[in-house]
Amino acid sequence: MKCIRLLALVSFFGTVFLNAQNKQLLYDFYEIPQSLMVNPGVKANEKWHVGIPVLSGFSFQAATSGVTVNDLFANDGIDFNVKVRERVINSLNQRDDFSTTSQIEIFNIGFRGRNRPDDYYSFGMYGETDVIVYWPQDLAILAFEGNGGANIGRSFDLGHLNVRGEMVNVLHFGVNRKVNSELTVGLRAKLYSSIFNFKSTNNSGTFRTTAGEQNILENSIDADLQLRTAGVDEFLDIIDQGSGTRRQDAQNLFTRRALLGGNLGLGFDAGFTYKLNEQTTITGSVLDIGFIYNTKDVRNFTLEGSASNEGINVFLPEDIDNLGTDLWQELIDEIEAAVPYEENENGYISFRPVKVYGSIRFDFGEGSTKTSTIDCGCAINVVEGNSEQYYRNSIGGQIFLQKRPLGIQPALTGFYQRRLGRALTLKGAYTVDKYSFSNVGVGLNLQAGPVNFYILGDNLLAYRNVADSHYASFQFGFNIISWNGN
């Protein structure tokens, strides 16, 4: 029963909060301290920074590769059942997904080493939720149309069931080092504390209905299905207890797990920035190479085996007095013996969804020359007496790759960045991925004295009708930044 409730909960969140993970506007936006979180080796200009707690980094992103809200609920005179059949059941396939990823920073602090001014250290904590639900095409058709009529003889693929989700709290510490005037590298260590985790991937099997020999129809199933959960059962128990302290109990459990009381894991990020010449720069990063070892509050569900059955066989007249529940129970026992459903508490390892970024940037439109002896609010990790050119414009391209249960999910981005003096920077981007071919985004970074504010938004063309959009993204944050002499 809890297994069914969990899958229903996953489906709900997967279709209500539809998110993706690409932070293409933030990537290589080195005027923003949070760009260190997507590339530990980004160019770091600050002397130190402190994020405003809880407000320093908040991101919300929404995407669906298939149906939109408007497709189903638009007032277009088409019957809702027809919409479901034509735009969902007959249109979506097993590679369409509904995915949710949100992130909020609890705190974020960075400072430059006193004895090693070319090193910039940063540390903090953030919470992240990541859920992906692939559309179970064959299972949806089986549920909507049944196994009769035109579906007799069809093999329904049980492997279309693919879900994965987790909520983690992450403590991190990173080092950003300027090796020389061309190369900057960075490394970030992470300690994961899992709030909950579940996954049902790499499933296989078929369900088929054919003409029977002793009865009209014969049903055959060959299943190898598994759902692994960690940290879920205790939350479900709190919901079931029905007491007036449910909210407080859930909050206490959440807090304990967030503060290293959950299943623990380790990971790291790495990145670099390299100047090919004075105006051309390439960057790259890999994020969340790590794992969590789930041993607490683990509950796994398996269904494995093969069986064929033609239902209840009744032989008349000898069975005329035995048409009761015994025949049904015998049928159920026979199926369960052939395809056993089991539960266990075996620990398992869950790997984090690895992400890779890369970019090339060309700077032009020289604005001024900055040196280490001028309090200009720019880079301070330069050798005394050297100078660095300041360019007002940048253009370039980015690539994003993410590991998902059904393979690598890519995205390509082109961008233009404009610096208006030392206080204001604008960035525009055009992104192509599985969710949208018309994603135009804009980012703004404002530096008002020591106060830094940034806001980034994607797919602005779709804001005319958000309900019909396949993608939306929003990020913002506040920081206090100290430059030279501040």
C-alpha positions as CSV (number, residue, x, y, z in Angstrom):
1,M,0.0,0.0,0.0
2,K,2.8,2.4,0.9
3,C,4.5,1.5,-2.4
4,I,1.4,2.6,-4.3
5,R,1.1,5.8,-2.3
6,L,4.7,6.6,-3.0
7,L,4.3,6.2,-6.8
8,A,1.2,8.3,-6.7
9,L,3.1,11.0,-4.8
10,V,6.0,10.9,-7.3
11,S,3.6,11.3,-10.2
12,F,1.9,14.2,-8.5
13,F,5.2,16.1,-8.0
14,G,6.4,15.2,-11.4
15,T,3.4,16.7,-13.1
16,V,2.9,19.8,-10.9
17,F,6.5,21.0,-10.4
18,L,8.1,20.4,-13.8
19,N,11.7,21.4,-13.7
20,A,15.0,21.0,-15.4
21,Q,18.6,21.6,-14.1
22,N,20.5,23.6,-16.7
23,K,21.7,26.9,-15.3
24,Q,23.0,28.3,-18.5
25,L,22.5,32.0,-17.6
26,L,24.4,31.6,-14.3
27,Y,27.3,29.6,-15.9
28,D,30.4,31.7,-16.5
29,F,28.5,34.8,-15.2
30,Y,31.6,35.5,-13.1
31,E,30.3,38.8,-11.7
32,I,28.0,36.7,-9.6
33,P,29.6,34.7,-6.7
34,Q,27.1,31.8,-7.1
35,S,28.8,31.1,-10.5
36,L,31.4,29.2,-8.4
37,M,28.6,26.6,-7.7
38,V,28.4,25.7,-11.4
39,N,32.1,26.0,-12.1
40,P,34.5,25.9,-9.1
41,G,37.2,27.1,-11.5
42,V,35.4,30.2,-12.7
43,K,37.3,33.5,-12.7
44,A,36.9,34.8,-9.1
45,N,37.2,38.6,-8.6
46,E,36.1,39.2,-5.1
47,K,38.1,39.8,-1.9
48,W,35.3,38.1,0.0
49,H,31.6,37.6,-0.2
50,V,28.7,36.7,2.1
51,G,25.4,35.6,0.8
52,I,22.3,36.8,2.5
53,P,21.1,33.7,4.4
54,V,18.3,31.8,2.5
55,L,18.1,34.7,-0.1
56,S,21.6,34.4,-1.6
57,G,20.6,31.7,-4.1
58,F,17.1,30.5,-5.0
59,S,16.3,28.7,-8.3
60,F,13.0,27.5,-9.7
61,Q,12.9,25.8,-13.1
62,A,10.0,24.2,-14.9
63,A,9.8,22.1,-18.0
64,T,7.9,19.3,-19.8
65,S,8.9,17.6,-22.9
66,G,5.4,16.6,-23.8
67,V,2.0,17.9,-22.9
68,T,1.4,21.4,-21.4
69,V,-1.3,22.6,-19.1
70,N,-2.9,24.5,-21.9
71,D,-3.1,21.4,-24.1
72,L,-5.5,19.8,-21.6
73,F,-7.3,22.7,-20.0
74,A,-7.7,25.3,-22.8
75,N,-11.2,26.4,-23.4
76,D,-11.2,25.3,-27.1
77,G,-14.5,23.3,-27.2
78,I,-12.8,19.9,-27.4
79,D,-14.0,17.3,-24.9
80,F,-11.4,16.6,-22.1
81,N,-11.4,12.9,-22.7
82,V,-10.6,13.4,-26.3
83,K,-7.7,15.7,-25.3
84,V,-6.3,13.1,-23.0
85,R,-6.5,10.4,-25.6
86,E,-5.1,12.4,-28.5
87,R,-2.6,14.7,-26.7
88,V,-1.4,12.4,-23.9
89,I,-2.1,8.7,-24.5
90,N,-1.5,8.7,-28.3
91,S,1.2,11.4,-28.3
92,L,3.6,10.9,-25.4
93,N,6.2,8.2,-25.5
94,Q,8.4,6.5,-22.9
95,R,11.2,9.1,-23.4
96,D,9.0,12.1,-22.5
97,D,9.6,13.2,-19.0
98,F,8.4,15.3,-16.1
99,S,11.3,16.3,-13.9
100,T,11.7,18.6,-10.9
101,T,14.8,20.2,-9.6
102,S,14.8,23.1,-7.1
103,Q,17.6,24.5,-5.0
104,I,17.9,26.9,-2.2
105,E,21.1,28.2,-0.5
106,I,21.1,28.2,3.3
107,F,24.3,30.2,3.4
108,N,27.3,30.9,1.1
109,I,30.6,32.5,2.1
110,G,33.8,33.1,0.3
111,F,37.1,34.7,1.1
112,R,40.6,35.1,-0.4
113,G,43.6,33.5,1.4
114,R,45.7,36.0,3.3
115,N,48.9,34.2,2.7
116,R,47.8,32.9,-0.7
117,P,46.0,35.7,-2.4
118,D,45.6,33.7,-5.6
119,D,43.4,31.2,-3.7
120,Y,39.7,31.9,-3.2
121,Y,38.0,29.7,-0.6
122,S,34.2,29.2,-0.4
123,F,31.9,27.1,1.7
124,G,28.2,26.8,2.5
125,M,25.1,24.7,2.6
126,Y,22.2,24.3,0.2
127,G,19.2,22.0,-0.2
128,E,18.2,20.3,-3.4
129,T,15.3,18.3,-4.7
130,D,15.6,16.3,-7.9
131,V,12.8,14.1,-9.2
132,I,12.3,12.7,-12.7
133,V,9.3,10.7,-13.9
134,Y,9.3,9.3,-17.4
135,W,5.9,8.8,-19.1
136,P,5.0,5.1,-18.8
137,Q,3.6,4.8,-22.3
138,D,2.6,1.1,-22.4
139,L,1.3,1.1,-18.8
140,A,-0.8,4.2,-19.5
141,I,-2.3,2.6,-22.6
142,L,-3.1,-0.5,-20.6
143,A,-4.7,1.5,-17.8
144,F,-6.7,3.7,-20.3
145,E,-7.8,1.2,-22.9
146,G,-7.5,-2.1,-21.1
147,N,-6.1,-5.4,-22.4
148,G,-9.1,-6.4,-24.6
149,G,-10.2,-5.5,-28.1
150,A,-7.4,-4.3,-30.3
151,N,-4.9,-4.8,-27.5
152,I,-5.3,-8.6,-27.5
153,G,-1.9,-10.0,-28.6
154,R,0.0,-6.8,-27.8
155,S,3.0,-7.1,-25.4
156,F,2.9,-4.2,-23.0
157,D,6.5,-3.2,-21.9
158,L,6.8,-3.0,-18.1
159,G,10.2,-1.5,-18.5
160,H,8.5,1.9,-19.3
161,L,8.3,2.4,-15.6
162,N,11.2,4.8,-14.8
163,V,11.2,7.1,-11.8
164,R,13.9,8.5,-9.7
165,G,13.9,11.1,-6.9
166,E,15.7,12.5,-3.9
167,M,16.0,15.4,-1.5
168,V,19.4,16.1,-0.1
169,N,21.1,18.7,2.0
170,V,24.7,19.5,0.9
171,L,27.6,20.9,2.9
172,H,30.4,22.0,0.6
173,F,33.9,23.5,0.7
174,G,35.8,24.7,-2.4
175,V,39.1,26.1,-3.5
176,N,39.6,28.3,-6.5
177,R,43.2,28.9,-7.6
178,K,44.6,31.2,-10.2
179,V,47.6,29.1,-11.4
180,N,48.8,31.8,-13.8
181,S,47.5,34.6,-16.0
182,E,45.9,32.0,-18.3
183,L,44.6,29.2,-16.1
184,T,42.3,29.1,-13.1
185,V,41.2,25.8,-11.6
186,G,38.8,24.8,-8.8
187,L,37.7,21.9,-6.8
188,R,34.7,21.5,-4.4
189,A,34.2,18.8,-1.9
190,K,30.6,17.9,-0.9
191,L,29.1,16.0,2.0
192,Y,25.5,14.8,1.3
193,S,22.9,14.2,3.9
194,S,19.8,12.6,2.4
195,I,16.3,13.5,3.4
196,F,14.8,10.8,1.2
197,N,15.6,8.8,-1.9
198,F,13.6,6.5,-4.2
199,K,14.2,5.0,-7.6
200,S,12.7,2.4,-9.9
201,T,14.9,2.2,-13.0
202,N,16.2,-0.6,-15.2
203,N,12.9,-2.4,-15.0
204,S,12.0,-5.0,-17.6
205,G,9.2,-7.4,-18.5
206,T,6.0,-7.8,-20.5
207,F,2.3,-8.3,-20.0
208,R,0.3,-9.9,-22.8
209,T,-3.3,-11.1,-23.4
210,T,-3.9,-13.8,-26.0
211,A,-6.7,-16.3,-26.9
212,G,-6.9,-19.1,-24.3
213,E,-7.4,-22.8,-24.7
214,Q,-9.6,-23.6,-21.7
215,N,-11.0,-20.0,-21.2
216,I,-11.6,-17.2,-23.6
217,L,-8.4,-15.3,-22.8
218,E,-5.0,-16.1,-21.3
219,N,-2.9,-13.5,-19.5
220,S,0.9,-13.8,-19.4
221,I,3.3,-11.7,-17.3
222,D,7.1,-11.8,-17.2
223,A,8.3,-9.2,-14.7
224,D,11.5,-8.0,-13.2
225,L,10.5,-4.8,-11.3
226,Q,12.1,-3.1,-8.3
227,L,11.4,0.1,-6.3
228,R,14.0,1.1,-3.8
229,T,13.3,3.7,-1.1
230,A,15.3,5.3,1.8
231,G,13.9,7.8,4.2
232,V,10.4,7.6,2.9
233,D,8.8,5.2,5.4
234,E,9.2,7.4,8.5
235,F,7.5,10.3,6.7
236,L,4.6,8.0,5.7
237,D,4.3,6.8,9.3
238,I,4.0,10.3,10.6
239,I,1.2,11.0,8.0
240,D,-0.6,7.9,9.1
241,Q,-0.4,8.5,12.8
242,G,-3.2,11.0,12.6
243,S,-2.1,13.0,15.7
244,G,-2.1,16.7,16.1
245,T,1.7,16.8,16.2
246,R,2.2,15.5,12.6
247,R,3.6,18.8,11.3
248,Q,6.0,19.2,14.2
249,D,7.1,15.6,13.9
250,A,7.7,15.9,10.2
251,Q,9.7,19.2,10.7
252,N,11.9,17.6,13.4
253,L,12.6,14.6,11.2
254,F,13.4,16.8,8.3
255,T,15.7,19.0,10.3
256,R,17.5,16.0,11.8
257,R,18.2,14.5,8.5
258,A,19.3,17.8,6.9
259,L,21.9,18.2,9.7
260,L,23.8,15.0,8.9
261,G,21.2,12.7,10.5
262,G,20.2,11.1,7.2
263,N,21.9,8.7,4.9
264,L,25.3,10.2,4.1
265,G,27.5,10.4,1.0
266,L,30.4,12.1,-0.6
267,G,31.0,13.9,-3.8
268,F,33.0,16.6,-5.6
269,D,32.9,19.2,-8.4
270,A,35.8,20.3,-10.5
271,G,36.3,23.0,-13.1
272,F,38.7,25.3,-15.0
273,T,38.9,28.6,-16.9
274,Y,41.7,28.9,-19.6
275,K,42.5,31.9,-21.7
276,L,43.6,30.9,-25.2
277,N,44.5,34.5,-25.8
278,E,43.7,37.9,-24.5
279,Q,40.2,37.8,-25.8
280,T,39.2,34.1,-26.0
281,T,38.4,31.9,-23.0
282,I,37.3,28.3,-22.7
283,T,35.8,26.9,-19.5
284,G,34.6,23.5,-18.3
285,S,33.2,21.9,-15.2
286,V,31.8,18.6,-13.9
287,L,29.4,18.6,-11.0
288,D,28.1,16.1,-8.5
289,I,30.4,13.2,-9.1
290,G,29.3,11.4,-5.9
291,F,27.1,8.9,-4.2
292,I,25.0,8.3,-1.1
293,Y,25.0,5.0,0.8
294,N,21.4,4.4,1.9
295,T,21.2,2.2,5.1
296,K,18.7,4.0,7.3
297,D,14.9,3.7,6.9
298,V,15.3,1.5,3.8
299,R,12.4,-0.4,2.3
300,N,12.6,-2.1,-1.1
301,F,9.8,-3.7,-3.2
302,T,10.4,-6.3,-5.9
303,L,8.3,-8.2,-8.3
304,E,10.1,-10.9,-10.3
305,G,8.9,-14.0,-12.1
306,S,6.8,-15.3,-15.0
307,A,3.3,-16.7,-15.1
308,S,0.4,-17.5,-17.5
309,N,-3.1,-17.9,-16.4
310,E,-6.6,-18.2,-18.0
311,G,-8.4,-17.2,-14.9
312,I,-10.8,-19.4,-12.9
313,N,-11.6,-22.8,-14.5
314,V,-15.0,-24.0,-13.5
315,F,-16.0,-27.6,-14.3
316,L,-19.7,-28.3,-14.3
317,P,-21.6,-29.7,-12.6
318,E,-19.1,-30.8,-9.9
319,D,-18.0,-27.2,-9.2
320,I,-21.5,-25.8,-9.0
321,D,-21.4,-25.7,-5.1
322,N,-17.8,-24.2,-5.0
323,L,-18.3,-20.9,-6.8
324,G,-17.1,-18.8,-3.8
325,T,-14.0,-17.0,-2.6
326,D,-11.9,-20.1,-2.5
327,L,-11.5,-20.2,-6.2
328,W,-10.5,-16.6,-6.3
329,Q,-8.0,-17.1,-3.5
330,E,-6.5,-20.1,-5.2
331,L,-6.1,-18.0,-8.4
332,I,-4.4,-15.2,-6.4
333,D,-2.1,-17.7,-4.6
334,E,-1.1,-19.3,-7.9
335,I,-0.1,-16.0,-9.4
336,E,1.8,-14.8,-6.3
337,A,3.7,-18.1,-6.2
338,A,4.8,-17.7,-9.8
339,V,5.5,-13.9,-9.7
340,P,6.4,-13.3,-6.0
341,Y,6.1,-9.8,-4.5
342,E,8.7,-9.3,-1.8
343,E,9.9,-6.6,0.5
344,N,13.4,-6.2,2.0
345,E,15.5,-3.7,3.9
346,N,18.8,-4.1,2.0
347,G,21.0,-1.0,1.8
348,Y,21.9,0.4,-1.6
349,I,24.1,3.1,-3.2
350,S,22.4,5.9,-5.1
351,F,24.6,8.0,-7.4
352,R,24.1,11.7,-7.9
353,P,22.9,13.0,-11.3
354,V,26.2,14.1,-12.9
355,K,26.2,17.3,-14.9
356,V,28.9,18.7,-17.3
357,Y,29.3,22.3,-18.6
358,G,31.6,23.7,-21.2
359,S,31.9,27.1,-22.9
360,I,33.9,29.3,-25.2
361,R,33.8,33.1,-24.9
362,F,35.1,35.9,-27.0
363,D,35.5,39.3,-25.4
364,F,35.6,42.6,-27.3
365,G,34.9,46.3,-27.0
366,E,37.8,47.3,-24.7
367,G,36.6,49.6,-21.9
368,S,39.7,50.2,-19.7
369,T,42.8,48.7,-18.2
370,K,42.6,47.6,-14.6
371,T,45.6,47.0,-12.4
372,S,46.2,45.6,-8.9
373,T,47.0,49.0,-7.5
374,I,43.6,50.6,-8.3
375,D,40.5,50.1,-6.2
376,C,38.2,49.4,-9.1
377,G,36.0,46.7,-7.8
378,C,37.5,44.2,-10.1
379,A,39.9,41.3,-9.9
380,I,42.5,41.5,-7.1
381,N,44.3,38.2,-7.7
382,V,46.8,39.7,-10.1
383,V,50.5,40.1,-9.8
384,E,51.7,43.5,-8.6
385,G,52.4,45.8,-11.5
386,N,50.6,43.6,-14.1
387,S,47.5,44.9,-15.9
388,E,44.4,43.2,-17.2
389,Q,42.2,44.4,-20.1
390,Y,38.6,45.1,-19.3
391,Y,36.1,44.3,-22.2
392,R,32.5,45.5,-22.3
393,N,31.1,42.8,-24.5
394,S,31.3,39.0,-24.6
395,I,29.7,36.5,-27.0
396,G,30.0,32.7,-27.0
397,G,28.5,29.3,-26.8
398,Q,27.9,26.7,-24.0
399,I,27.1,23.0,-23.8
400,F,25.3,21.2,-21.0
401,L,25.1,17.5,-20.5
402,Q,23.3,15.7,-17.7
403,K,23.1,12.0,-16.8
404,R,19.5,10.7,-16.7
405,P,18.1,7.2,-16.3
406,L,17.5,6.9,-20.0
407,G,20.8,8.4,-21.1
408,I,22.6,11.8,-21.5
409,Q,20.4,14.8,-21.8
410,P,22.1,17.7,-23.8
411,A,21.5,21.4,-24.2
412,L,23.2,24.0,-26.4
413,T,23.3,27.8,-25.6
414,G,24.5,30.9,-27.4
415,F,24.9,34.1,-25.4
416,Y,25.8,37.8,-25.5
417,Q,26.9,39.7,-22.4
418,R,27.1,43.4,-22.0
419,R,28.9,45.3,-19.1
420,L,27.5,48.8,-18.5
421,G,30.3,50.3,-16.4
422,R,31.2,48.5,-13.1
423,A,27.8,48.4,-11.7
424,L,25.5,46.7,-14.2
425,T,25.9,43.6,-16.4
426,L,23.3,42.1,-18.7
427,K,23.4,38.6,-20.3
428,G,21.1,37.3,-23.0
429,A,21.0,33.6,-24.0
430,Y,19.3,31.4,-26.6
431,T,19.0,27.7,-25.6
432,V,18.0,24.6,-27.5
433,D,17.2,21.4,-25.7
434,K,14.5,18.6,-25.6
435,Y,12.0,21.0,-24.0
436,S,12.2,24.1,-26.2
437,F,13.7,25.4,-29.5
438,S,12.8,29.0,-28.7
439,N,14.2,29.5,-25.2
440,V,15.3,33.2,-24.9
441,G,16.6,34.2,-21.5
442,V,17.9,37.3,-19.9
443,G,20.1,37.8,-16.8
444,L,20.9,41.0,-14.8
445,N,23.6,41.5,-12.2
446,L,23.6,44.8,-10.2
447,Q,26.5,45.9,-8.0
448,A,25.4,48.8,-5.8
449,G,28.4,49.5,-3.6
450,P,29.0,46.3,-1.6
451,V,25.4,45.0,-2.3
452,N,25.1,42.5,-5.1
453,F,21.8,41.5,-6.6
454,Y,21.1,39.2,-9.5
455,I,18.0,37.9,-11.3
456,L,17.9,35.4,-14.2
457,G,14.9,34.4,-16.2
458,D,14.5,31.9,-19.1
459,N,12.0,31.4,-22.0
460,L,10.7,34.9,-21.8
461,L,8.8,34.6,-25.1
462,A,6.5,32.0,-23.5
463,Y,5.4,34.4,-20.7
464,R,2.6,35.5,-23.0
465,N,0.9,32.2,-22.1
466,V,2.7,30.4,-19.3
467,A,0.2,27.6,-19.3
468,D,1.2,26.7,-22.9
469,S,5.0,26.8,-22.1
470,H,7.2,23.8,-22.1
471,Y,9.9,25.6,-20.1
472,A,10.3,28.3,-17.5
473,S,13.2,29.2,-15.2
474,F,13.8,31.8,-12.5
475,Q,16.8,32.5,-10.2
476,F,17.7,35.4,-7.9
477,G,19.9,36.2,-5.0
478,F,21.6,38.8,-2.8
479,N,25.2,39.0,-1.7
480,I,27.5,41.4,0.1
481,I,30.8,41.6,-1.8
482,S,34.1,43.3,-0.8
483,W,36.6,44.4,-3.4
484,N,40.0,46.0,-3.0
485,G,40.1,48.4,0.0
486,N,36.4,47.8,0.9
